[in-house]
Amino acid sequence: MDKALEARLRATQLSSLPGVALRIVALAGESDPEPNDVLAAVALDPALTARVLRAANSALYNARGRVRSLNQALMLMGVKGVLNLALGFTFRHLLAGGAGHARYWRRSVLAAIAARETAQRVALSAVDESFIAALLQDIGIPALAAAAPEAYAREVGEPECHAERCAAERRAFGCDHAEVGAWLLTQWGFPDSLIDVVRLSHDPGDGPSGRRIGVRCVAVSGPIADICLEPDVEAATERAWALFDRWLGYDAEVLGAVLDALRGQLAEVAILFELDAFDAARLDGIATQARRLLAVRTAVEVARPDDDADVPG
């Protein structure tokens, strides 16, 4: 990232965080934050407290209205879980009202849930980190748009798919929003582990040692979210499955289960993160189409001969 772009980024509102957010970020960066410190930080903001409690009682955690205090929420979600939700709600408030931010935030929230659901099936140790990394993986989009609004609108605009957006950003700015997002998280004092995941969110490669599968859960989360958002469901499903197979190596049935879980949470997620409501009928159609495509993939996988099998010649 060149110095001129960095200077523009430093001049935007996103380059600094409000006090409560800074405290929560600092706690998120600690290896073992004290529960009482987390509760005290969240309790400083009554609106944030209310949102955390609502989340604790939502379909995300299946508490069914039994959580009535931050202490109970902490017991249910764990320290990292509470911190991650608090960060998510804080960033939603920070981005509220920005031009074009609604579409970006919609994808980010869907990706965070997709990463969490994927990690719960393939990497339980990475659930908390996957959620917040996926939520913040595209924070560089509004940052770039704020730093160079005319150039971003002219050179990048609103491409049909995420890969096209990244390519257009690289042509226009010499970097994409994953690199910008990692730079922002560094300025805000996020832990290196989270910064690495955001930086590698488009191309995880082998990933950092010890966190490889968590990085890959985030890498597939955006394409999974795109199945719900892009007009061409078949193309989006094919892209998501190709990456899911490439980076995680699980069969299509696992991706189908992630999609089912995501769809089941969307109504409450939309309320929690202040998203426009999802069209239930359209989602049913998307789910049916995606499931049908993944069933074909599963059948192909089952029919494929093992590498070691004797294939008639």
MARBANU-447144 format. One record per residue (C-alpha): residue in three letters; x, y, z; chain. Coordinates in nm, 4 decimals, padded with zeros to 6 digits, always signed. Each point is the difference from the previous one (the first is absolute). Layout:
REM residues N
resn=ALA	x=X	y=Y	z=Z	chain=A
...
***
This chain:
REM residues 313
resn=MET	x=+00.0000	y=+00.0000	z=+00.0000	chain=A
resn=ASP	x=+00.1548	y=+00.3299	z=-00.1066	chain=A
resn=LYS	x=+00.0559	y=+00.2927	z=+00.2347	chain=A
resn=ALA	x=-00.2481	y=+00.2307	z=-00.1731	chain=A
resn=LEU	x=-00.2842	y=-00.2470	z=+00.0495	chain=A
resn=GLU	x=+00.1083	y=-00.0611	z=+00.3586	chain=A
resn=ALA	x=-00.0147	y=+00.3753	z=+00.0672	chain=A
resn=ARG	x=-00.3519	y=+00.0154	z=-00.1442	chain=A
resn=LEU	x=-00.1071	y=-00.2910	z=+00.2166	chain=A
resn=ARG	x=+00.1379	y=+00.1684	z=+00.3116	chain=A
resn=ALA	x=-00.2148	y=+00.3045	z=-00.0768	chain=A
resn=THR	x=-00.3277	y=-00.1961	z=-00.0028	chain=A
resn=GLN	x=-00.2355	y=-00.0436	z=+00.2935	chain=A
resn=LEU	x=+00.0692	y=-00.3749	z=+00.0009	chain=A
resn=SER	x=+00.3664	y=+00.0511	z=+00.0873	chain=A
resn=SER	x=-00.0863	y=+00.0549	z=+00.3688	chain=A
resn=LEU	x=-00.2482	y=-00.1682	z=+00.2310	chain=A
resn=PRO	x=-00.2183	y=+00.1394	z=+00.2824	chain=A
resn=GLY	x=+00.1002	y=-00.0675	z=+00.3592	chain=A
resn=VAL	x=-00.2267	y=-00.2981	z=+00.0733	chain=A
resn=ALA	x=+00.1049	y=-00.1685	z=-00.3243	chain=A
resn=LEU	x=+00.3680	y=+00.0526	z=+00.0795	chain=A
resn=ARG	x=-00.0460	y=-00.1620	z=+00.3414	chain=A
resn=ILE	x=-00.1760	y=-00.3010	z=-00.1509	chain=A
resn=VAL	x=+00.2661	y=-00.0320	z=-00.2715	chain=A
resn=ALA	x=+00.2714	y=+00.0115	z=+00.2673	chain=A
resn=LEU	x=-00.1704	y=-00.2790	z=+00.1938	chain=A
resn=ALA	x=-00.0445	y=-00.2037	z=-00.3188	chain=A
resn=GLY	x=+00.3747	y=+00.0241	z=-00.0517	chain=A
resn=GLU	x=+00.0786	y=-00.1541	z=+00.3383	chain=A
resn=SER	x=+00.0703	y=-00.3718	z=+00.0057	chain=A
resn=ASP	x=-00.2109	y=-00.0550	z=+00.3119	chain=A
resn=PRO	x=-00.2161	y=+00.3055	z=+00.0794	chain=A
resn=GLU	x=-00.1551	y=+00.0246	z=+00.3440	chain=A
resn=PRO	x=-00.3777	y=-00.0665	z=-00.0105	chain=A
resn=ASN	x=-00.0698	y=+00.2915	z=+00.2349	chain=A
resn=ASP	x=+00.1919	y=+00.2365	z=-00.2283	chain=A
resn=VAL	x=-00.2077	y=-00.1155	z=-00.2968	chain=A
resn=LEU	x=-00.3258	y=+00.0472	z=+00.1895	chain=A
resn=ALA	x=+00.1064	y=+00.3470	z=+00.1147	chain=A
resn=ALA	x=+00.0935	y=+00.1081	z=-00.3537	chain=A
resn=VAL	x=-00.3290	y=-00.1169	z=-00.1531	chain=A
resn=ALA	x=-00.2052	y=+00.1440	z=+00.2862	chain=A
resn=LEU	x=+00.1364	y=+00.3492	z=-00.0771	chain=A
resn=ASP	x=-00.2383	y=+00.0103	z=-00.2966	chain=A
resn=PRO	x=-00.3625	y=-00.0862	z=+00.0889	chain=A
resn=ALA	x=-00.0973	y=-00.0439	z=-00.3657	chain=A
resn=LEU	x=+00.2890	y=-00.2394	z=-00.0501	chain=A
resn=THR	x=-00.1022	y=-00.1931	z=+00.3115	chain=A
resn=ALA	x=-00.3552	y=-00.0342	z=-00.1305	chain=A
resn=ARG	x=+00.1227	y=-00.1314	z=-00.3359	chain=A
resn=VAL	x=+00.2283	y=-00.2581	z=+00.1624	chain=A
resn=LEU	x=-00.2876	y=-00.1245	z=+00.2158	chain=A
resn=ARG	x=-00.2307	y=-00.0174	z=-00.3009	chain=A
resn=ALA	x=+00.2625	y=-00.2008	z=-00.1877	chain=A
resn=ALA	x=+00.0428	y=-00.2368	z=+00.2940	chain=A
resn=ASN	x=-00.3721	y=-00.0759	z=-00.0142	chain=A
resn=SER	x=-00.0108	y=-00.0378	z=-00.3785	chain=A
resn=ALA	x=+00.0257	y=-00.3003	z=-00.2304	chain=A
resn=LEU	x=+00.3763	y=+00.0498	z=+00.0000	chain=A
resn=TYR	x=+00.0221	y=-00.1494	z=+00.3494	chain=A
resn=ASN	x=-00.3388	y=-00.1670	z=+00.0582	chain=A
resn=ALA	x=-00.0375	y=+00.1394	z=+00.3534	chain=A
resn=ARG	x=-00.3763	y=+00.0533	z=-00.0538	chain=A
resn=GLY	x=-00.0312	y=+00.3121	z=+00.2126	chain=A
resn=ARG	x=+00.1826	y=-00.1325	z=+00.3045	chain=A
resn=VAL	x=+00.2871	y=+00.2522	z=-00.0098	chain=A
resn=ARG	x=-00.0852	y=+00.3147	z=+00.1944	chain=A
resn=SER	x=+00.3409	y=+00.1400	z=+00.0988	chain=A
resn=LEU	x=+00.3463	y=+00.0475	z=-00.1459	chain=A
resn=ASN	x=+00.1326	y=-00.2536	z=+00.2499	chain=A
resn=GLN	x=-00.2379	y=-00.2618	z=-00.1370	chain=A
resn=ALA	x=+00.0939	y=+00.0965	z=-00.3557	chain=A
resn=LEU	x=+00.3658	y=-00.0481	z=+00.0888	chain=A
resn=MET	x=-00.0715	y=-00.3456	z=+00.1386	chain=A
resn=LEU	x=-00.1838	y=-00.0962	z=-00.3184	chain=A
resn=MET	x=+00.2234	y=+00.1560	z=-00.2652	chain=A
resn=GLY	x=+00.3366	y=+00.0128	z=+00.1719	chain=A
resn=VAL	x=+00.2288	y=+00.3015	z=+00.0270	chain=A
resn=LYS	x=+00.1033	y=-00.0041	z=-00.3656	chain=A
resn=GLY	x=-00.3566	y=-00.0479	z=-00.1158	chain=A
resn=VAL	x=-00.1190	y=+00.3097	z=+00.1883	chain=A
resn=LEU	x=+00.2981	y=+00.2020	z=-00.1241	chain=A
resn=ASN	x=-00.0591	y=-00.1018	z=-00.3606	chain=A
resn=LEU	x=-00.3664	y=+00.0954	z=+00.0096	chain=A
resn=ALA	x=+00.0836	y=+00.3286	z=+00.1691	chain=A
resn=LEU	x=+00.2534	y=+00.0752	z=-00.2725	chain=A
resn=GLY	x=-00.2517	y=-00.0856	z=-00.2688	chain=A
resn=PHE	x=-00.2678	y=+00.2281	z=+00.1422	chain=A
resn=THR	x=+00.2539	y=+00.2777	z=+00.0546	chain=A
resn=PHE	x=+00.1152	y=-00.0092	z=-00.3616	chain=A
resn=ARG	x=-00.3584	y=-00.0099	z=-00.1215	chain=A
resn=HIS	x=-00.0656	y=+00.3236	z=+00.1851	chain=A
resn=LEU	x=+00.3229	y=+00.1522	z=-00.1336	chain=A
resn=LEU	x=-00.1015	y=-00.0745	z=-00.3599	chain=A
resn=ALA	x=-00.3673	y=+00.0945	z=+00.0341	chain=A
resn=GLY	x=-00.1215	y=+00.2381	z=-00.2658	chain=A
resn=GLY	x=+00.3089	y=-00.0142	z=-00.2188	chain=A
resn=ALA	x=-00.0601	y=+00.0010	z=-00.3746	chain=A
resn=GLY	x=-00.0015	y=-00.3557	z=-00.1304	chain=A
resn=HIS	x=+00.0747	y=-00.1447	z=+00.3430	chain=A
resn=ALA	x=-00.3286	y=-00.1900	z=+00.0307	chain=A
resn=ARG	x=+00.0912	y=-00.2425	z=-00.2779	chain=A
resn=TYR	x=+00.3510	y=-00.0479	z=+00.1346	chain=A
resn=TRP	x=-00.1266	y=-00.0576	z=+00.3556	chain=A
resn=ARG	x=-00.2659	y=-00.2469	z=-00.1163	chain=A
resn=ARG	x=+00.2649	y=-00.2191	z=-00.1602	chain=A
resn=SER	x=+00.2332	y=+00.0342	z=+00.2997	chain=A
resn=VAL	x=-00.2632	y=-00.1185	z=+00.2479	chain=A
resn=LEU	x=-00.1002	y=-00.2951	z=-00.2193	chain=A
resn=ALA	x=+00.3671	y=-00.0915	z=-00.0413	chain=A
resn=ALA	x=+00.0570	y=+00.0145	z=+00.3765	chain=A
resn=ILE	x=-00.2872	y=-00.2423	z=+00.0635	chain=A
resn=ALA	x=+00.1182	y=-00.2243	z=-00.2849	chain=A
resn=ALA	x=+00.3556	y=-00.0062	z=+00.1404	chain=A
resn=ARG	x=-00.1321	y=-00.0811	z=+00.3477	chain=A
resn=GLU	x=-00.2208	y=-00.2817	z=-00.1291	chain=A
resn=THR	x=+00.2831	y=-00.1385	z=-00.2132	chain=A
resn=ALA	x=+00.2459	y=+00.0072	z=+00.2906	chain=A
resn=GLN	x=-00.2511	y=-00.1756	z=+00.2256	chain=A
resn=ARG	x=+00.0081	y=-00.2900	z=-00.2438	chain=A
resn=VAL	x=+00.3666	y=-00.0140	z=-00.0939	chain=A
resn=ALA	x=+00.2053	y=+00.1992	z=+00.2554	chain=A
resn=LEU	x=-00.1653	y=+00.0568	z=+00.3387	chain=A
resn=SER	x=+00.3095	y=+00.1698	z=+00.1384	chain=A
resn=ALA	x=-00.0336	y=+00.2723	z=-00.2656	chain=A
resn=VAL	x=-00.3692	y=+00.0892	z=+00.0501	chain=A
resn=ASP	x=+00.0478	y=+00.3317	z=+00.1820	chain=A
resn=GLU	x=+00.2876	y=+00.1273	z=-00.2128	chain=A
resn=SER	x=-00.1759	y=-00.1049	z=-00.3226	chain=A
resn=PHE	x=-00.3107	y=+00.2014	z=+00.0870	chain=A
resn=ILE	x=+00.1701	y=+00.3324	z=+00.0658	chain=A
resn=ALA	x=+00.2598	y=-00.0411	z=-00.2772	chain=A
resn=ALA	x=-00.2748	y=-00.0697	z=-00.2546	chain=A
resn=LEU	x=-00.2025	y=+00.2945	z=+00.1294	chain=A
resn=LEU	x=+00.2971	y=+00.2342	z=-00.0492	chain=A
resn=GLN	x=+00.1611	y=-00.1590	z=-00.3064	chain=A
resn=ASP	x=-00.1512	y=+00.2608	z=-00.2349	chain=A
resn=ILE	x=+00.0368	y=+00.3066	z=+00.2225	chain=A
resn=GLY	x=+00.2444	y=+00.1275	z=-00.2620	chain=A
resn=ILE	x=-00.2881	y=+00.0574	z=-00.2451	chain=A
resn=PRO	x=-00.1583	y=+00.2971	z=+00.1814	chain=A
resn=ALA	x=+00.3487	y=+00.1204	z=+00.0949	chain=A
resn=LEU	x=+00.1153	y=+00.0128	z=-00.3630	chain=A
resn=ALA	x=-00.3289	y=+00.1557	z=-00.1079	chain=A
resn=ALA	x=+00.0393	y=+00.2701	z=+00.2674	chain=A
resn=ALA	x=+00.3659	y=+00.0667	z=-00.0813	chain=A
resn=ALA	x=-00.0557	y=+00.0407	z=-00.3758	chain=A
resn=PRO	x=-00.3749	y=+00.0246	z=-00.0609	chain=A
resn=GLU	x=+00.0061	y=+00.1218	z=-00.3596	chain=A
resn=ALA	x=+00.2720	y=-00.2408	z=-00.1119	chain=A
resn=TYR	x=-00.1674	y=-00.2919	z=+00.1764	chain=A
resn=ALA	x=-00.3385	y=+00.0731	z=-00.1552	chain=A
resn=ARG	x=+00.1525	y=+00.0466	z=-00.3456	chain=A
resn=GLU	x=+00.2546	y=-00.2839	z=-00.0036	chain=A
resn=VAL	x=-00.1679	y=-00.2602	z=+00.2233	chain=A
resn=GLY	x=-00.3700	y=+00.0873	z=+00.0292	chain=A
resn=GLU	x=-00.2310	y=-00.2927	z=+00.0816	chain=A
resn=PRO	x=+00.1329	y=-00.3047	z=-00.1876	chain=A
resn=GLU	x=-00.2092	y=-00.3145	z=-00.0346	chain=A
resn=CYS	x=+00.2234	y=-00.2187	z=+00.2166	chain=A
resn=HIS	x=+00.2570	y=+00.0411	z=+00.2755	chain=A
resn=ALA	x=+00.2931	y=-00.1278	z=-00.2066	chain=A
resn=GLU	x=-00.0645	y=+00.2725	z=-00.2572	chain=A
resn=ARG	x=-00.0005	y=+00.2589	z=+00.2786	chain=A
resn=CYS	x=+00.3418	y=-00.1144	z=+00.1235	chain=A
resn=ALA	x=+00.1447	y=+00.0064	z=-00.3524	chain=A
resn=ALA	x=-00.1373	y=+00.3487	z=-00.0643	chain=A
resn=GLU	x=+00.1419	y=+00.1275	z=+00.3310	chain=A
resn=ARG	x=+00.3446	y=-00.1357	z=-00.0839	chain=A
resn=ARG	x=-00.0076	y=+00.1696	z=-00.3405	chain=A
resn=ALA	x=-00.1109	y=+00.3312	z=+00.1506	chain=A
resn=PHE	x=+00.1995	y=+00.0109	z=+00.3237	chain=A
resn=GLY	x=+00.2729	y=-00.2638	z=-00.0243	chain=A
resn=CYS	x=-00.1569	y=-00.1970	z=+00.2861	chain=A
resn=ASP	x=-00.3362	y=-00.1457	z=+00.0937	chain=A
resn=HIS	x=-00.2244	y=+00.0492	z=+00.3015	chain=A
resn=ALA	x=+00.1442	y=-00.3046	z=+00.1819	chain=A
resn=GLU	x=+00.3369	y=+00.1754	z=+00.0211	chain=A
resn=VAL	x=-00.1662	y=+00.3264	z=+00.1005	chain=A
resn=GLY	x=-00.2076	y=-00.1799	z=+00.2619	chain=A
resn=ALA	x=+00.3107	y=-00.1594	z=+00.1500	chain=A
resn=TRP	x=+00.1652	y=+00.3437	z=+00.0110	chain=A
resn=LEU	x=-00.3041	y=+00.1469	z=+00.1798	chain=A
resn=LEU	x=-00.0075	y=-00.2797	z=+00.2570	chain=A
resn=THR	x=+00.3699	y=+00.0656	z=+00.0647	chain=A
resn=GLN	x=-00.0736	y=+00.3699	z=+00.0631	chain=A
resn=TRP	x=-00.2785	y=-00.0945	z=+00.2405	chain=A
resn=GLY	x=+00.2204	y=-00.2376	z=+00.1996	chain=A
resn=PHE	x=-00.1623	y=-00.3314	z=-00.0895	chain=A
resn=PRO	x=+00.2045	y=-00.3138	z=+00.0711	chain=A
resn=ASP	x=+00.2351	y=-00.1232	z=-00.2719	chain=A
resn=SER	x=-00.1919	y=-00.3275	z=-00.0268	chain=A
resn=LEU	x=-00.3154	y=+00.1814	z=-00.1103	chain=A
resn=ILE	x=+00.1888	y=+00.2348	z=-00.2309	chain=A
resn=ASP	x=+00.1563	y=-00.2990	z=-00.1767	chain=A
resn=VAL	x=-00.3407	y=-00.1597	z=-00.0577	chain=A
resn=VAL	x=-00.1412	y=+00.3191	z=-00.1549	chain=A
resn=ARG	x=+00.3088	y=+00.0453	z=-00.2195	chain=A
resn=LEU	x=-00.0330	y=-00.3579	z=-00.1287	chain=A
resn=SER	x=-00.3791	y=-00.0018	z=-00.0291	chain=A
resn=HIS	x=+00.0037	y=-00.0112	z=-00.3818	chain=A
resn=ASP	x=+00.2911	y=-00.2382	z=-00.0448	chain=A
resn=PRO	x=+00.0813	y=-00.1984	z=+00.3159	chain=A
resn=GLY	x=+00.2681	y=-00.2209	z=-00.1561	chain=A
resn=ASP	x=+00.1521	y=-00.2164	z=+00.2699	chain=A
resn=GLY	x=-00.0935	y=+00.2605	z=+00.2638	chain=A
resn=PRO	x=+00.1853	y=+00.0761	z=+00.3238	chain=A
resn=SER	x=+00.1243	y=-00.3052	z=+00.1857	chain=A
resn=GLY	x=-00.2542	y=-00.1183	z=+00.2572	chain=A
resn=ARG	x=-00.2841	y=+00.2139	z=-00.1404	chain=A
resn=ARG	x=-00.0212	y=-00.1369	z=-00.3530	chain=A
resn=ILE	x=-00.3503	y=-00.1430	z=+00.0153	chain=A
resn=GLY	x=-00.1421	y=+00.3090	z=+00.1732	chain=A
resn=VAL	x=+00.1400	y=+00.2193	z=-00.2787	chain=A
resn=ARG	x=-00.1642	y=-00.2277	z=-00.2544	chain=A
resn=CYS	x=-00.3372	y=+00.0142	z=+00.1772	chain=A
resn=VAL	x=+00.0119	y=+00.3769	z=-00.0502	chain=A
resn=ALA	x=+00.1186	y=-00.0328	z=-00.3605	chain=A
resn=VAL	x=-00.3111	y=-00.1993	z=-00.0941	chain=A
resn=SER	x=-00.2435	y=+00.2133	z=+00.2035	chain=A
resn=GLY	x=-00.0388	y=+00.2867	z=-00.2464	chain=A
resn=PRO	x=-00.0767	y=-00.2274	z=-00.2970	chain=A
resn=ILE	x=-00.2551	y=-00.1859	z=+00.2164	chain=A
resn=ALA	x=-00.1656	y=+00.3339	z=+00.0840	chain=A
resn=ASP	x=-00.0083	y=+00.0842	z=-00.3709	chain=A
resn=ILE	x=-00.2321	y=-00.2957	z=-00.0638	chain=A
resn=CYS	x=-00.2667	y=+00.1957	z=+00.1912	chain=A
resn=LEU	x=+00.0827	y=+00.3340	z=-00.1626	chain=A
resn=GLU	x=+00.0969	y=-00.0373	z=-00.3643	chain=A
resn=PRO	x=-00.2647	y=-00.0255	z=-00.2735	chain=A
resn=ASP	x=+00.1668	y=-00.3017	z=-00.1650	chain=A
resn=VAL	x=-00.0451	y=-00.2626	z=+00.2728	chain=A
resn=GLU	x=+00.1472	y=-00.2798	z=-00.2098	chain=A
resn=ALA	x=+00.3229	y=+00.1884	z=-00.0748	chain=A
resn=ALA	x=+00.0331	y=+00.1110	z=+00.3638	chain=A
resn=THR	x=-00.0576	y=-00.3556	z=+00.1250	chain=A
resn=GLU	x=+00.2589	y=-00.1392	z=-00.2405	chain=A
resn=ARG	x=+00.2579	y=+00.2556	z=+00.1139	chain=A
resn=ALA	x=-00.0702	y=-00.0677	z=+00.3671	chain=A
resn=TRP	x=+00.0180	y=-00.3753	z=-00.0452	chain=A
resn=ALA	x=+00.3254	y=+00.0207	z=-00.1996	chain=A
resn=LEU	x=+00.1654	y=+00.1957	z=+00.2813	chain=A
resn=PHE	x=-00.1569	y=-00.2125	z=+00.2745	chain=A
resn=ASP	x=+00.1346	y=-00.3131	z=-00.1671	chain=A
resn=ARG	x=+00.3394	y=+00.1568	z=-00.0716	chain=A
resn=TRP	x=+00.0691	y=+00.1530	z=+00.3396	chain=A
resn=LEU	x=-00.1832	y=-00.2317	z=+00.2395	chain=A
resn=GLY	x=-00.0342	y=-00.3284	z=-00.1878	chain=A
resn=TYR	x=-00.3407	y=-00.0860	z=+00.1458	chain=A
resn=ASP	x=-00.2827	y=-00.1388	z=-00.2103	chain=A
resn=ALA	x=-00.2847	y=+00.2071	z=-00.1386	chain=A
resn=GLU	x=-00.2384	y=-00.1265	z=+00.2683	chain=A
resn=VAL	x=+00.1965	y=+00.1938	z=+00.2641	chain=A
resn=LEU	x=-00.0337	y=+00.3210	z=-00.2018	chain=A
resn=GLY	x=-00.3720	y=-00.0744	z=-00.0340	chain=A
resn=ALA	x=-00.0299	y=-00.0314	z=+00.3786	chain=A
resn=VAL	x=+00.1762	y=+00.3367	z=+00.0438	chain=A
resn=LEU	x=-00.2450	y=+00.1599	z=-00.2446	chain=A
resn=ASP	x=-00.2969	y=-00.1523	z=+00.1841	chain=A
resn=ALA	x=+00.1253	y=+00.1342	z=+00.3343	chain=A
resn=LEU	x=+00.0643	y=+00.3432	z=-00.1501	chain=A
resn=ARG	x=-00.3460	y=+00.0155	z=-00.1522	chain=A
resn=GLY	x=-00.1599	y=-00.0984	z=+00.3302	chain=A
resn=GLN	x=+00.1626	y=+00.2940	z=+00.1787	chain=A
resn=LEU	x=-00.0516	y=+00.2759	z=-00.2557	chain=A
resn=ALA	x=-00.3226	y=+00.1466	z=+00.1374	chain=A
resn=GLU	x=+00.1445	y=+00.0588	z=+00.3468	chain=A
resn=VAL	x=+00.3413	y=+00.0976	z=-00.1340	chain=A
resn=ALA	x=-00.1622	y=+00.2723	z=-00.2106	chain=A
resn=ILE	x=-00.1622	y=+00.1454	z=+00.3128	chain=A
resn=LEU	x=+00.3131	y=-00.0299	z=+00.2146	chain=A
resn=PHE	x=+00.2308	y=+00.1704	z=-00.2497	chain=A
resn=GLU	x=-00.2582	y=+00.2474	z=-00.1331	chain=A
resn=LEU	x=-00.0142	y=-00.1415	z=-00.3504	chain=A
resn=ASP	x=-00.2896	y=+00.0318	z=-00.2404	chain=A
resn=ALA	x=-00.2238	y=-00.3037	z=+00.0366	chain=A
resn=PHE	x=+00.0713	y=-00.2926	z=-00.2288	chain=A
resn=ASP	x=-00.2687	y=-00.1143	z=-00.2432	chain=A
resn=ALA	x=-00.1011	y=-00.3388	z=+00.1424	chain=A
resn=ALA	x=-00.1489	y=-00.1281	z=-00.3270	chain=A
resn=ARG	x=+00.3128	y=+00.0945	z=-00.1947	chain=A
resn=LEU	x=+00.2201	y=-00.1653	z=+00.2617	chain=A
resn=ASP	x=-00.2044	y=-00.3186	z=-00.0231	chain=A
resn=GLY	x=+00.0535	y=+00.0000	z=-00.3750	chain=A
resn=ILE	x=+00.3728	y=+00.0656	z=+00.0390	chain=A
resn=ALA	x=+00.0329	y=-00.2754	z=+00.2599	chain=A
resn=THR	x=-00.1824	y=-00.2489	z=-00.2217	chain=A
resn=GLN	x=+00.2117	y=+00.0857	z=-00.3036	chain=A
resn=ALA	x=+00.3292	y=-00.0062	z=+00.1921	chain=A
resn=ARG	x=-00.0913	y=-00.3291	z=+00.1688	chain=A
resn=ARG	x=-00.0817	y=-00.1553	z=-00.3368	chain=A
resn=LEU	x=+00.3346	y=+00.1081	z=-00.1439	chain=A
resn=LEU	x=+00.1877	y=-00.1285	z=+00.3049	chain=A
resn=ALA	x=-00.1881	y=-00.3313	z=-00.0167	chain=A
resn=VAL	x=+00.1336	y=-00.0438	z=-00.3530	chain=A
resn=ARG	x=+00.3492	y=+00.0748	z=+00.1299	chain=A
resn=THR	x=-00.0437	y=-00.2561	z=+00.2776	chain=A
resn=ALA	x=-00.1120	y=-00.2620	z=-00.2506	chain=A
resn=VAL	x=+00.3043	y=+00.0705	z=-00.2144	chain=A
resn=GLU	x=+00.2288	y=-00.0336	z=+00.3032	chain=A
resn=VAL	x=-00.1579	y=-00.3322	z=+00.0965	chain=A
resn=ALA	x=+00.0292	y=-00.1319	z=-00.3540	chain=A
resn=ARG	x=+00.3628	y=+00.1073	z=-00.0386	chain=A
resn=PRO	x=+00.2362	y=-00.3006	z=+00.0285	chain=A
resn=ASP	x=+00.2575	y=+00.0008	z=+00.2785	chain=A
resn=ASP	x=+00.3518	y=+00.0863	z=-00.1054	chain=A
resn=ASP	x=+00.1200	y=-00.3423	z=+00.1102	chain=A
resn=ALA	x=-00.2879	y=-00.1932	z=-00.1559	chain=A
resn=ASP	x=+00.0488	y=-00.2191	z=-00.3027	chain=A
resn=VAL	x=-00.1670	y=+00.1816	z=-00.2845	chain=A
resn=PRO	x=-00.0940	y=-00.2223	z=-00.2948	chain=A
resn=GLY	x=+00.1946	y=+00.0904	z=-00.3057	chain=A
***
